[in-house]
């Protein structure tokens, strides 16, 4: 089974997590800024990125939209890893934003 780990990290936190996952999977973690598209088909892709303003970074979104999940395509089964602060602040802000949008 071919595996790959790709990530986008502004501050280095996602890179640290991606490298740990890659070590466990026996592959190298590669930044999407260094490799803008998968170079070979994979069965499993771990794709990491942190939310910025509670949304996926546009660079990571563009990368993900280029993936081909069909058998033999470049993408395979994709697992998106999104980092959220341990204190839950990001999740709480997102929930508060949803509540505020419903009231409008």
Secondary structure, DSSP 8 states (H G I E B T S, - for coil): --EEEEEE-SSSHHHHHHHHHHHHHTS-EEETTT-SS-SS--SEEEEEEEEETTEE-HHHHHHHHT-B-STTSSB-EEEEEEE--TTSHHHHHHHHHHHHHHH-
